[in-house]
């Protein structure tokens, strides 16, 4: 198994409905990139996973994600191979937003 480092990912309510605020710890190393993908189930990521086609993320912007989806976050270098990985389920039911109709 090609083990990689882990990221702790937390998803919280964003400032606009449909947006999610993501926090990742530890912060990425200098020269590294964040890549994200929103999926129905958490992904399995190894050191050979190429995330070049995933969405680039600057580490601060809110992202669009629906309730019950998973936000998968990879820290990678310029070769786009995963160095660290983590995910969070979008679970905002305790938020102030109106429940889905």
N, C-alpha and C positions, 0 to 999 in steps of 0.2 A: 504493500500500500504506500502510495506517495503522500505522506502526511504533510500537512501545511499548518501554518499558524492559525489561531482562531481570533475572530473579532467578536466583540459583544455589540450587538446591534439592538437598538431600542426604537420603537415607532410610537410617536405621539401625535395627537391632533394638530393639524396645521392651522394656519391663520385663515384659510379659505376652505369651504366645504369641498371634499374630495382630495384635499392635499394632506400629506403626512409629513411630519417633521422627523427626521432620522438623526440619531446620534450613534456614533461608532467609537468604541474604545478598544485598544489604545489608538491614538491618532496615527495616521499613516506616516511612514518615514519620508524624509526628504527625497524628492525625485520619483516617488511612487505615485501611482494613479489609483483613483477609486472607479470601479465599474459596477453598475447595478442592473438588476433585472427583476421585474415584478412577475411572479408566477403563481399558479394555483397551489402548488406544493413546494416545499423547500427543495432546492437543488442539491445534488451531490457534486462537490467540487474537489479536485485533486490538483497536485502540482503540474499536471499535464493539461489541465483545462485551459483552453485559450478563450479569453473573454474580450477579444478585440471588437467583436460585434455587439457587445453589451453596451448599455447607455453610459456615457461618461457622466460623472457626478463630481462636483467640486467640494463635497463634504459639508456644505451648509444649506444649499437650496432645498426647499420643500419639493417633494415629488408627488405625482398623482398615483394613488393606489386605492383600490376599493377594499371595503371591509372583508376580512377573511382571506385576503391575498397575502403572499409572502414577499418581503423585500429582501432579496439576496444581494449581499455586498462583498465584492472582492477587492483586495488591495493587490496591485500588480506592478511590475516594472515595465520598461519599454518593450519587452518581448510579449506582453499581454498574457503571460502565464501566471496563474494564481499563486500568490505568496501567502496570503491570509484570506480567510473566508468566514462569514457569519451571516445569519439571517434573522429576521423578526417577522412575526405574524402581525398584520394590521388588525388590531382589536380595539376599536374606539367606542365600544358600546357604553362605556362609562362617561363618555364625553357629553358636552352640552348640545351637540348636534341633534337635530330631529331624527328619530329612528326612520329607517327606510319605510316607505309607504307600502 
